[in-house]
Amino acid sequence: MNYLIGIDAGGTKTKAVLALDDLEILSSHNGKGANPNIAGIEEASKTIVDLIIGLTTEQGISPENRYNVVIGAAGAGNIENARGLKESVANKLNSARFPLANLLVISDAEIALEGALKCDAGAVLIAGTGSIVYG
């Protein structure tokens, strides 16, 4: 079975959600901020991986299952940050023998826009630890 894991990694906190393919939420965990501009790539990826492992361990899901992970991270609008975060998370999950199917790292503004507008045209304003307008 394939599962979905969504991560919203901000400057002050990170939220991780585990769901089934039909988007039924099974579990969610919160952690400290994982913006690579603030925490650094290694610390941000450690926070994210700890949340992923915590979600899946808590649910007792078999390692034969596959996980599709999307990370929307503050600071990932910078391509170098996104690339570094993806590589670091993938390496840590691989070291933990985590059954990763797909991994996507994008800006937190992209996931906010998608969540708010569901593919419709528009813009989103994020005013938190950092601020951005994206549309």
MODELLER restraints for C-alpha pairs under 7 A, 6 or more apart:
rsr = mdl.restraints
at = mdl.atoms
rsr.add(forms.Gaussian(group=physical.xy_distance, feature=features.Distance(at['CA:1:A'], at['CA:65:A']), mean=5.13, stdev=0.5))
rsr.add(forms.Gaussian(group=physical.xy_distance, feature=features.Distance(at['CA:1:A'], at['CA:66:A']), mean=6.38, stdev=0.5))
rsr.add(forms.Gaussian(group=physical.xy_distance, feature=features.Distance(at['CA:2:A'], at['CA:21:A']), mean=6.64, stdev=0.5))
rsr.add(forms.Gaussian(group=physical.xy_distance, feature=features.Distance(at['CA:2:A'], at['CA:65:A']), mean=5.94, stdev=0.5))
rsr.add(forms.Gaussian(group=physical.xy_distance, feature=features.Distance(at['CA:2:A'], at['CA:66:A']), mean=4.82, stdev=0.5))
rsr.add(forms.Gaussian(group=physical.xy_distance, feature=features.Distance(at['CA:2:A'], at['CA:67:A']), mean=5.65, stdev=0.5))
rsr.add(forms.Gaussian(group=physical.xy_distance, feature=features.Distance(at['CA:3:A'], at['CA:19:A']), mean=5.96, stdev=0.5))
rsr.add(forms.Gaussian(group=physical.xy_distance, feature=features.Distance(at['CA:3:A'], at['CA:20:A']), mean=4.98, stdev=0.5))
rsr.add(forms.Gaussian(group=physical.xy_distance, feature=features.Distance(at['CA:3:A'], at['CA:21:A']), mean=5.92, stdev=0.5))
rsr.add(forms.Gaussian(group=physical.xy_distance, feature=features.Distance(at['CA:3:A'], at['CA:66:A']), mean=6.32, stdev=0.5))
rsr.add(forms.Gaussian(group=physical.xy_distance, feature=features.Distance(at['CA:3:A'], at['CA:67:A']), mean=4.87, stdev=0.5))
rsr.add(forms.Gaussian(group=physical.xy_distance, feature=features.Distance(at['CA:3:A'], at['CA:68:A']), mean=6.14, stdev=0.5))
rsr.add(forms.Gaussian(group=physical.xy_distance, feature=features.Distance(at['CA:4:A'], at['CA:18:A']), mean=5.81, stdev=0.5))
rsr.add(forms.Gaussian(group=physical.xy_distance, feature=features.Distance(at['CA:4:A'], at['CA:19:A']), mean=5.10, stdev=0.5))
rsr.add(forms.Gaussian(group=physical.xy_distance, feature=features.Distance(at['CA:4:A'], at['CA:20:A']), mean=5.98, stdev=0.5))
rsr.add(forms.Gaussian(group=physical.xy_distance, feature=features.Distance(at['CA:4:A'], at['CA:21:A']), mean=6.41, stdev=0.5))
rsr.add(forms.Gaussian(group=physical.xy_distance, feature=features.Distance(at['CA:4:A'], at['CA:67:A']), mean=5.85, stdev=0.5))
rsr.add(forms.Gaussian(group=physical.xy_distance, feature=features.Distance(at['CA:4:A'], at['CA:68:A']), mean=4.94, stdev=0.5))
rsr.add(forms.Gaussian(group=physical.xy_distance, feature=features.Distance(at['CA:4:A'], at['CA:69:A']), mean=6.00, stdev=0.5))
rsr.add(forms.Gaussian(group=physical.xy_distance, feature=features.Distance(at['CA:5:A'], at['CA:16:A']), mean=6.89, stdev=0.5))
rsr.add(forms.Gaussian(group=physical.xy_distance, feature=features.Distance(at['CA:5:A'], at['CA:17:A']), mean=5.55, stdev=0.5))
rsr.add(forms.Gaussian(group=physical.xy_distance, feature=features.Distance(at['CA:5:A'], at['CA:18:A']), mean=4.62, stdev=0.5))
rsr.add(forms.Gaussian(group=physical.xy_distance, feature=features.Distance(at['CA:5:A'], at['CA:19:A']), mean=6.33, stdev=0.5))
rsr.add(forms.Gaussian(group=physical.xy_distance, feature=features.Distance(at['CA:5:A'], at['CA:67:A']), mean=6.92, stdev=0.5))
rsr.add(forms.Gaussian(group=physical.xy_distance, feature=features.Distance(at['CA:5:A'], at['CA:68:A']), mean=6.13, stdev=0.5))
rsr.add(forms.Gaussian(group=physical.xy_distance, feature=features.Distance(at['CA:5:A'], at['CA:69:A']), mean=4.70, stdev=0.5))
rsr.add(forms.Gaussian(group=physical.xy_distance, feature=features.Distance(at['CA:5:A'], at['CA:70:A']), mean=6.38, stdev=0.5))
rsr.add(forms.Gaussian(group=physical.xy_distance, feature=features.Distance(at['CA:6:A'], at['CA:16:A']), mean=5.67, stdev=0.5))
rsr.add(forms.Gaussian(group=physical.xy_distance, feature=features.Distance(at['CA:6:A'], at['CA:17:A']), mean=5.23, stdev=0.5))
rsr.add(forms.Gaussian(group=physical.xy_distance, feature=features.Distance(at['CA:6:A'], at['CA:18:A']), mean=6.71, stdev=0.5))
rsr.add(forms.Gaussian(group=physical.xy_distance, feature=features.Distance(at['CA:6:A'], at['CA:69:A']), mean=5.94, stdev=0.5))
rsr.add(forms.Gaussian(group=physical.xy_distance, feature=features.Distance(at['CA:6:A'], at['CA:70:A']), mean=5.08, stdev=0.5))
rsr.add(forms.Gaussian(group=physical.xy_distance, feature=features.Distance(at['CA:6:A'], at['CA:71:A']), mean=6.08, stdev=0.5))
rsr.add(forms.Gaussian(group=physical.xy_distance, feature=features.Distance(at['CA:7:A'], at['CA:15:A']), mean=5.70, stdev=0.5))
rsr.add(forms.Gaussian(group=physical.xy_distance, feature=features.Distance(at['CA:7:A'], at['CA:16:A']), mean=4.45, stdev=0.5))
rsr.add(forms.Gaussian(group=physical.xy_distance, feature=features.Distance(at['CA:7:A'], at['CA:17:A']), mean=6.54, stdev=0.5))
rsr.add(forms.Gaussian(group=physical.xy_distance, feature=features.Distance(at['CA:7:A'], at['CA:70:A']), mean=6.20, stdev=0.5))
rsr.add(forms.Gaussian(group=physical.xy_distance, feature=features.Distance(at['CA:7:A'], at['CA:71:A']), mean=4.61, stdev=0.5))
rsr.add(forms.Gaussian(group=physical.xy_distance, feature=features.Distance(at['CA:7:A'], at['CA:72:A']), mean=5.94, stdev=0.5))
rsr.add(forms.Gaussian(group=physical.xy_distance, feature=features.Distance(at['CA:8:A'], at['CA:14:A']), mean=5.53, stdev=0.5))
rsr.add(forms.Gaussian(group=physical.xy_distance, feature=features.Distance(at['CA:8:A'], at['CA:15:A']), mean=5.20, stdev=0.5))
rsr.add(forms.Gaussian(group=physical.xy_distance, feature=features.Distance(at['CA:8:A'], at['CA:16:A']), mean=6.49, stdev=0.5))
rsr.add(forms.Gaussian(group=physical.xy_distance, feature=features.Distance(at['CA:8:A'], at['CA:71:A']), mean=6.26, stdev=0.5))
rsr.add(forms.Gaussian(group=physical.xy_distance, feature=features.Distance(at['CA:8:A'], at['CA:72:A']), mean=5.05, stdev=0.5))
rsr.add(forms.Gaussian(group=physical.xy_distance, feature=features.Distance(at['CA:8:A'], at['CA:73:A']), mean=6.00, stdev=0.5))
rsr.add(forms.Gaussian(group=physical.xy_distance, feature=features.Distance(at['CA:8:A'], at['CA:108:A']), mean=6.48, stdev=0.5))
rsr.add(forms.Gaussian(group=physical.xy_distance, feature=features.Distance(at['CA:9:A'], at['CA:15:A']), mean=6.51, stdev=0.5))
rsr.add(forms.Gaussian(group=physical.xy_distance, feature=features.Distance(at['CA:9:A'], at['CA:33:A']), mean=6.31, stdev=0.5))
rsr.add(forms.Gaussian(group=physical.xy_distance, feature=features.Distance(at['CA:9:A'], at['CA:34:A']), mean=5.14, stdev=0.5))
rsr.add(forms.Gaussian(group=physical.xy_distance, feature=features.Distance(at['CA:9:A'], at['CA:35:A']), mean=6.20, stdev=0.5))
rsr.add(forms.Gaussian(group=physical.xy_distance, feature=features.Distance(at['CA:9:A'], at['CA:72:A']), mean=6.06, stdev=0.5))
rsr.add(forms.Gaussian(group=physical.xy_distance, feature=features.Distance(at['CA:9:A'], at['CA:73:A']), mean=4.44, stdev=0.5))
rsr.add(forms.Gaussian(group=physical.xy_distance, feature=features.Distance(at['CA:9:A'], at['CA:74:A']), mean=6.12, stdev=0.5))
rsr.add(forms.Gaussian(group=physical.xy_distance, feature=features.Distance(at['CA:10:A'], at['CA:33:A']), mean=5.36, stdev=0.5))
rsr.add(forms.Gaussian(group=physical.xy_distance, feature=features.Distance(at['CA:10:A'], at['CA:34:A']), mean=5.77, stdev=0.5))
rsr.add(forms.Gaussian(group=physical.xy_distance, feature=features.Distance(at['CA:10:A'], at['CA:35:A']), mean=5.42, stdev=0.5))
rsr.add(forms.Gaussian(group=physical.xy_distance, feature=features.Distance(at['CA:10:A'], at['CA:73:A']), mean=6.01, stdev=0.5))
rsr.add(forms.Gaussian(group=physical.xy_distance, feature=features.Distance(at['CA:10:A'], at['CA:74:A']), mean=5.10, stdev=0.5))
rsr.add(forms.Gaussian(group=physical.xy_distance, feature=features.Distance(at['CA:11:A'], at['CA:33:A']), mean=4.64, stdev=0.5))
rsr.add(forms.Gaussian(group=physical.xy_distance, feature=features.Distance(at['CA:11:A'], at['CA:34:A']), mean=6.00, stdev=0.5))
rsr.add(forms.Gaussian(group=physical.xy_distance, feature=features.Distance(at['CA:11:A'], at['CA:35:A']), mean=4.93, stdev=0.5))
rsr.add(forms.Gaussian(group=physical.xy_distance, feature=features.Distance(at['CA:11:A'], at['CA:38:A']), mean=6.88, stdev=0.5))
rsr.add(forms.Gaussian(group=physical.xy_distance, feature=features.Distance(at['CA:11:A'], at['CA:74:A']), mean=6.61, stdev=0.5))
rsr.add(forms.Gaussian(group=physical.xy_distance, feature=features.Distance(at['CA:11:A'], at['CA:129:A']), mean=5.66, stdev=0.5))
rsr.add(forms.Gaussian(group=physical.xy_distance, feature=features.Distance(at['CA:12:A'], at['CA:32:A']), mean=6.18, stdev=0.5))
rsr.add(forms.Gaussian(group=physical.xy_distance, feature=features.Distance(at['CA:12:A'], at['CA:33:A']), mean=4.21, stdev=0.5))
rsr.add(forms.Gaussian(group=physical.xy_distance, feature=features.Distance(at['CA:12:A'], at['CA:129:A']), mean=6.61, stdev=0.5))
rsr.add(forms.Gaussian(group=physical.xy_distance, feature=features.Distance(at['CA:13:A'], at['CA:31:A']), mean=5.73, stdev=0.5))
rsr.add(forms.Gaussian(group=physical.xy_distance, feature=features.Distance(at['CA:13:A'], at['CA:32:A']), mean=4.43, stdev=0.5))
rsr.add(forms.Gaussian(group=physical.xy_distance, feature=features.Distance(at['CA:13:A'], at['CA:33:A']), mean=3.86, stdev=0.5))
rsr.add(forms.Gaussian(group=physical.xy_distance, feature=features.Distance(at['CA:13:A'], at['CA:34:A']), mean=6.92, stdev=0.5))
rsr.add(forms.Gaussian(group=physical.xy_distance, feature=features.Distance(at['CA:14:A'], at['CA:30:A']), mean=5.62, stdev=0.5))
rsr.add(forms.Gaussian(group=physical.xy_distance, feature=features.Distance(at['CA:14:A'], at['CA:31:A']), mean=4.99, stdev=0.5))
rsr.add(forms.Gaussian(group=physical.xy_distance, feature=features.Distance(at['CA:14:A'], at['CA:32:A']), mean=5.63, stdev=0.5))
rsr.add(forms.Gaussian(group=physical.xy_distance, feature=features.Distance(at['CA:14:A'], at['CA:33:A']), mean=5.26, stdev=0.5))
rsr.add(forms.Gaussian(group=physical.xy_distance, feature=features.Distance(at['CA:14:A'], at['CA:34:A']), mean=6.25, stdev=0.5))
rsr.add(forms.Gaussian(group=physical.xy_distance, feature=features.Distance(at['CA:15:A'], at['CA:29:A']), mean=5.88, stdev=0.5))
rsr.add(forms.Gaussian(group=physical.xy_distance, feature=features.Distance(at['CA:15:A'], at['CA:30:A']), mean=4.50, stdev=0.5))
rsr.add(forms.Gaussian(group=physical.xy_distance, feature=features.Distance(at['CA:15:A'], at['CA:31:A']), mean=6.38, stdev=0.5))
rsr.add(forms.Gaussian(group=physical.xy_distance, feature=features.Distance(at['CA:16:A'], at['CA:28:A']), mean=5.49, stdev=0.5))
rsr.add(forms.Gaussian(group=physical.xy_distance, feature=features.Distance(at['CA:16:A'], at['CA:29:A']), mean=5.30, stdev=0.5))
rsr.add(forms.Gaussian(group=physical.xy_distance, feature=features.Distance(at['CA:16:A'], at['CA:30:A']), mean=6.28, stdev=0.5))
rsr.add(forms.Gaussian(group=physical.xy_distance, feature=features.Distance(at['CA:16:A'], at['CA:51:A']), mean=6.37, stdev=0.5))
rsr.add(forms.Gaussian(group=physical.xy_distance, feature=features.Distance(at['CA:17:A'], at['CA:25:A']), mean=6.99, stdev=0.5))
rsr.add(forms.Gaussian(group=physical.xy_distance, feature=features.Distance(at['CA:17:A'], at['CA:27:A']), mean=5.87, stdev=0.5))
rsr.add(forms.Gaussian(group=physical.xy_distance, feature=features.Distance(at['CA:17:A'], at['CA:28:A']), mean=4.29, stdev=0.5))
rsr.add(forms.Gaussian(group=physical.xy_distance, feature=features.Distance(at['CA:17:A'], at['CA:29:A']), mean=6.63, stdev=0.5))
rsr.add(forms.Gaussian(group=physical.xy_distance, feature=features.Distance(at['CA:18:A'], at['CA:25:A']), mean=5.96, stdev=0.5))
rsr.add(forms.Gaussian(group=physical.xy_distance, feature=features.Distance(at['CA:18:A'], at['CA:26:A']), mean=5.58, stdev=0.5))
rsr.add(forms.Gaussian(group=physical.xy_distance, feature=features.Distance(at['CA:18:A'], at['CA:27:A']), mean=5.30, stdev=0.5))
rsr.add(forms.Gaussian(group=physical.xy_distance, feature=features.Distance(at['CA:18:A'], at['CA:28:A']), mean=6.20, stdev=0.5))
rsr.add(forms.Gaussian(group=physical.xy_distance, feature=features.Distance(at['CA:18:A'], at['CA:55:A']), mean=6.54, stdev=0.5))
rsr.add(forms.Gaussian(group=physical.xy_distance, feature=features.Distance(at['CA:19:A'], at['CA:25:A']), mean=4.24, stdev=0.5))
rsr.add(forms.Gaussian(group=physical.xy_distance, feature=features.Distance(at['CA:19:A'], at['CA:26:A']), mean=5.28, stdev=0.5))
rsr.add(forms.Gaussian(group=physical.xy_distance, feature=features.Distance(at['CA:27:A'], at['CA:55:A']), mean=6.48, stdev=0.5))
rsr.add(forms.Gaussian(group=physical.xy_distance, feature=features.Distance(at['CA:28:A'], at['CA:55:A']), mean=6.73, stdev=0.5))
rsr.add(forms.Gaussian(group=physical.xy_distance, feature=features.Distance(at['CA:29:A'], at['CA:51:A']), mean=6.51, stdev=0.5))
rsr.add(forms.Gaussian(group=physical.xy_distance, feature=features.Distance(at['CA:29:A'], at['CA:55:A']), mean=6.76, stdev=0.5))
rsr.add(forms.Gaussian(group=physical.xy_distance, feature=features.Distance(at['CA:31:A'], at['CA:47:A']), mean=6.89, stdev=0.5))
rsr.add(forms.Gaussian(group=physical.xy_distance, feature=features.Distance(at['CA:31:A'], at['CA:51:A']), mean=6.99, stdev=0.5))
rsr.add(forms.Gaussian(group=physical.xy_distance, feature=features.Distance(at['CA:34:A'], at['CA:44:A']), mean=4.16, stdev=0.5))
rsr.add(forms.Gaussian(group=physical.xy_distance, feature=features.Distance(at['CA:34:A'], at['CA:47:A']), mean=6.41, stdev=0.5))
rsr.add(forms.Gaussian(group=physical.xy_distance, feature=features.Distance(at['CA:35:A'], at['CA:44:A']), mean=6.19, stdev=0.5))
rsr.add(forms.Gaussian(group=physical.xy_distance, feature=features.Distance(at['CA:35:A'], at['CA:73:A']), mean=6.16, stdev=0.5))
rsr.add(forms.Gaussian(group=physical.xy_distance, feature=features.Distance(at['CA:35:A'], at['CA:74:A']), mean=5.10, stdev=0.5))
rsr.add(forms.Gaussian(group=physical.xy_distance, feature=features.Distance(at['CA:35:A'], at['CA:75:A']), mean=5.73, stdev=0.5))
rsr.add(forms.Gaussian(group=physical.xy_distance, feature=features.Distance(at['CA:36:A'], at['CA:44:A']), mean=5.59, stdev=0.5))
rsr.add(forms.Gaussian(group=physical.xy_distance, feature=features.Distance(at['CA:36:A'], at['CA:75:A']), mean=6.10, stdev=0.5))
rsr.add(forms.Gaussian(group=physical.xy_distance, feature=features.Distance(at['CA:36:A'], at['CA:81:A']), mean=6.59, stdev=0.5))
rsr.add(forms.Gaussian(group=physical.xy_distance, feature=features.Distance(at['CA:37:A'], at['CA:75:A']), mean=5.88, stdev=0.5))
rsr.add(forms.Gaussian(group=physical.xy_distance, feature=features.Distance(at['CA:41:A'], at['CA:84:A']), mean=6.52, stdev=0.5))
rsr.add(forms.Gaussian(group=physical.xy_distance, feature=features.Distance(at['CA:41:A'], at['CA:85:A']), mean=5.63, stdev=0.5))
rsr.add(forms.Gaussian(group=physical.xy_distance, feature=features.Distance(at['CA:42:A'], at['CA:88:A']), mean=6.71, stdev=0.5))
rsr.add(forms.Gaussian(group=physical.xy_distance, feature=features.Distance(at['CA:45:A'], at['CA:85:A']), mean=6.11, stdev=0.5))
rsr.add(forms.Gaussian(group=physical.xy_distance, feature=features.Distance(at['CA:45:A'], at['CA:88:A']), mean=6.07, stdev=0.5))
rsr.add(forms.Gaussian(group=physical.xy_distance, feature=features.Distance(at['CA:45:A'], at['CA:89:A']), mean=5.17, stdev=0.5))
rsr.add(forms.Gaussian(group=physical.xy_distance, feature=features.Distance(at['CA:49:A'], at['CA:89:A']), mean=6.39, stdev=0.5))
rsr.add(forms.Gaussian(group=physical.xy_distance, feature=features.Distance(at['CA:49:A'], at['CA:93:A']), mean=6.76, stdev=0.5))
rsr.add(forms.Gaussian(group=physical.xy_distance, feature=features.Distance(at['CA:63:A'], at['CA:99:A']), mean=6.17, stdev=0.5))
rsr.add(forms.Gaussian(group=physical.xy_distance, feature=features.Distance(at['CA:65:A'], at['CA:99:A']), mean=6.76, stdev=0.5))
rsr.add(forms.Gaussian(group=physical.xy_distance, feature=features.Distance(at['CA:66:A'], at['CA:99:A']), mean=5.30, stdev=0.5))
rsr.add(forms.Gaussian(group=physical.xy_distance, feature=features.Distance(at['CA:66:A'], at['CA:100:A']), mean=5.71, stdev=0.5))
rsr.add(forms.Gaussian(group=physical.xy_distance, feature=features.Distance(at['CA:66:A'], at['CA:101:A']), mean=5.33, stdev=0.5))
rsr.add(forms.Gaussian(group=physical.xy_distance, feature=features.Distance(at['CA:67:A'], at['CA:99:A']), mean=6.33, stdev=0.5))
rsr.add(forms.Gaussian(group=physical.xy_distance, feature=features.Distance(at['CA:67:A'], at['CA:100:A']), mean=4.94, stdev=0.5))
rsr.add(forms.Gaussian(group=physical.xy_distance, feature=features.Distance(at['CA:67:A'], at['CA:101:A']), mean=5.19, stdev=0.5))
rsr.add(forms.Gaussian(group=physical.xy_distance, feature=features.Distance(at['CA:67:A'], at['CA:102:A']), mean=6.86, stdev=0.5))
rsr.add(forms.Gaussian(group=physical.xy_distance, feature=features.Distance(at['CA:68:A'], at['CA:100:A']), mean=6.46, stdev=0.5))
rsr.add(forms.Gaussian(group=physical.xy_distance, feature=features.Distance(at['CA:68:A'], at['CA:101:A']), mean=5.32, stdev=0.5))
rsr.add(forms.Gaussian(group=physical.xy_distance, feature=features.Distance(at['CA:68:A'], at['CA:102:A']), mean=4.69, stdev=0.5))
rsr.add(forms.Gaussian(group=physical.xy_distance, feature=features.Distance(at['CA:68:A'], at['CA:103:A']), mean=6.15, stdev=0.5))
rsr.add(forms.Gaussian(group=physical.xy_distance, feature=features.Distance(at['CA:69:A'], at['CA:102:A']), mean=6.05, stdev=0.5))
rsr.add(forms.Gaussian(group=physical.xy_distance, feature=features.Distance(at['CA:69:A'], at['CA:103:A']), mean=4.86, stdev=0.5))
rsr.add(forms.Gaussian(group=physical.xy_distance, feature=features.Distance(at['CA:69:A'], at['CA:104:A']), mean=6.35, stdev=0.5))
rsr.add(forms.Gaussian(group=physical.xy_distance, feature=features.Distance(at['CA:70:A'], at['CA:103:A']), mean=5.92, stdev=0.5))
rsr.add(forms.Gaussian(group=physical.xy_distance, feature=features.Distance(at['CA:70:A'], at['CA:104:A']), mean=4.80, stdev=0.5))
rsr.add(forms.Gaussian(group=physical.xy_distance, feature=features.Distance(at['CA:70:A'], at['CA:105:A']), mean=5.96, stdev=0.5))
rsr.add(forms.Gaussian(group=physical.xy_distance, feature=features.Distance(at['CA:71:A'], at['CA:104:A']), mean=6.15, stdev=0.5))
rsr.add(forms.Gaussian(group=physical.xy_distance, feature=features.Distance(at['CA:71:A'], at['CA:105:A']), mean=4.73, stdev=0.5))
rsr.add(forms.Gaussian(group=physical.xy_distance, feature=features.Distance(at['CA:71:A'], at['CA:106:A']), mean=6.18, stdev=0.5))
rsr.add(forms.Gaussian(group=physical.xy_distance, feature=features.Distance(at['CA:72:A'], at['CA:105:A']), mean=6.01, stdev=0.5))
rsr.add(forms.Gaussian(group=physical.xy_distance, feature=features.Distance(at['CA:72:A'], at['CA:106:A']), mean=4.90, stdev=0.5))
rsr.add(forms.Gaussian(group=physical.xy_distance, feature=features.Distance(at['CA:72:A'], at['CA:107:A']), mean=4.95, stdev=0.5))
rsr.add(forms.Gaussian(group=physical.xy_distance, feature=features.Distance(at['CA:72:A'], at['CA:108:A']), mean=4.17, stdev=0.5))
rsr.add(forms.Gaussian(group=physical.xy_distance, feature=features.Distance(at['CA:72:A'], at['CA:111:A']), mean=5.86, stdev=0.5))
rsr.add(forms.Gaussian(group=physical.xy_distance, feature=features.Distance(at['CA:73:A'], at['CA:106:A']), mean=6.32, stdev=0.5))
rsr.add(forms.Gaussian(group=physical.xy_distance, feature=features.Distance(at['CA:73:A'], at['CA:107:A']), mean=5.04, stdev=0.5))
rsr.add(forms.Gaussian(group=physical.xy_distance, feature=features.Distance(at['CA:73:A'], at['CA:108:A']), mean=4.60, stdev=0.5))
rsr.add(forms.Gaussian(group=physical.xy_distance, feature=features.Distance(at['CA:74:A'], at['CA:107:A']), mean=5.82, stdev=0.5))
rsr.add(forms.Gaussian(group=physical.xy_distance, feature=features.Distance(at['CA:74:A'], at['CA:108:A']), mean=5.10, stdev=0.5))
rsr.add(forms.Gaussian(group=physical.xy_distance, feature=features.Distance(at['CA:75:A'], at['CA:81:A']), mean=6.58, stdev=0.5))
rsr.add(forms.Gaussian(group=physical.xy_distance, feature=features.Distance(at['CA:75:A'], at['CA:107:A']), mean=6.66, stdev=0.5))
rsr.add(forms.Gaussian(group=physical.xy_distance, feature=features.Distance(at['CA:76:A'], at['CA:82:A']), mean=4.48, stdev=0.5))
rsr.add(forms.Gaussian(group=physical.xy_distance, feature=features.Distance(at['CA:76:A'], at['CA:106:A']), mean=5.71, stdev=0.5))
rsr.add(forms.Gaussian(group=physical.xy_distance, feature=features.Distance(at['CA:76:A'], at['CA:107:A']), mean=4.62, stdev=0.5))
rsr.add(forms.Gaussian(group=physical.xy_distance, feature=features.Distance(at['CA:77:A'], at['CA:106:A']), mean=6.74, stdev=0.5))
rsr.add(forms.Gaussian(group=physical.xy_distance, feature=features.Distance(at['CA:77:A'], at['CA:107:A']), mean=4.81, stdev=0.5))
rsr.add(forms.Gaussian(group=physical.xy_distance, feature=features.Distance(at['CA:82:A'], at['CA:105:A']), mean=5.85, stdev=0.5))
rsr.add(forms.Gaussian(group=physical.xy_distance, feature=features.Distance(at['CA:82:A'], at['CA:106:A']), mean=6.56, stdev=0.5))
rsr.add(forms.Gaussian(group=physical.xy_distance, feature=features.Distance(at['CA:86:A'], at['CA:105:A']), mean=5.96, stdev=0.5))
rsr.add(forms.Gaussian(group=physical.xy_distance, feature=features.Distance(at['CA:109:A'], at['CA:134:A']), mean=6.09, stdev=0.5))
rsr.add(forms.Gaussian(group=physical.xy_distance, feature=features.Distance(at['CA:112:A'], at['CA:124:A']), mean=6.97, stdev=0.5))
rsr.add(forms.Gaussian(group=physical.xy_distance, feature=features.Distance(at['CA:113:A'], at['CA:123:A']), mean=6.62, stdev=0.5))
rsr.add(forms.Gaussian(group=physical.xy_distance, feature=features.Distance(at['CA:113:A'], at['CA:124:A']), mean=5.64, stdev=0.5))
rsr.add(forms.Gaussian(group=physical.xy_distance, feature=features.Distance(at['CA:122:A'], at['CA:135:A']), mean=5.59, stdev=0.5))
rsr.add(forms.Gaussian(group=physical.xy_distance, feature=features.Distance(at['CA:123:A'], at['CA:133:A']), mean=6.90, stdev=0.5))
rsr.add(forms.Gaussian(group=physical.xy_distance, feature=features.Distance(at['CA:123:A'], at['CA:134:A']), mean=5.42, stdev=0.5))
rsr.add(forms.Gaussian(group=physical.xy_distance, feature=features.Distance(at['CA:123:A'], at['CA:135:A']), mean=3.85, stdev=0.5))
rsr.add(forms.Gaussian(group=physical.xy_distance, feature=features.Distance(at['CA:124:A'], at['CA:133:A']), mean=5.69, stdev=0.5))
rsr.add(forms.Gaussian(group=physical.xy_distance, feature=features.Distance(at['CA:124:A'], at['CA:134:A']), mean=5.38, stdev=0.5))
rsr.add(forms.Gaussian(group=physical.xy_distance, feature=features.Distance(at['CA:124:A'], at['CA:135:A']), mean=6.22, stdev=0.5))
rsr.add(forms.Gaussian(group=physical.xy_distance, feature=features.Distance(at['CA:125:A'], at['CA:132:A']), mean=5.83, stdev=0.5))
rsr.add(forms.Gaussian(group=physical.xy_distance, feature=features.Distance(at['CA:125:A'], at['CA:133:A']), mean=4.44, stdev=0.5))
rsr.add(forms.Gaussian(group=physical.xy_distance, feature=features.Distance(at['CA:125:A'], at['CA:134:A']), mean=6.56, stdev=0.5))
rsr.add(forms.Gaussian(group=physical.xy_distance, feature=features.Distance(at['CA:126:A'], at['CA:132:A']), mean=5.26, stdev=0.5))
rsr.add(forms.Gaussian(group=physical.xy_distance, feature=features.Distance(at['CA:126:A'], at['CA:133:A']), mean=6.38, stdev=0.5))
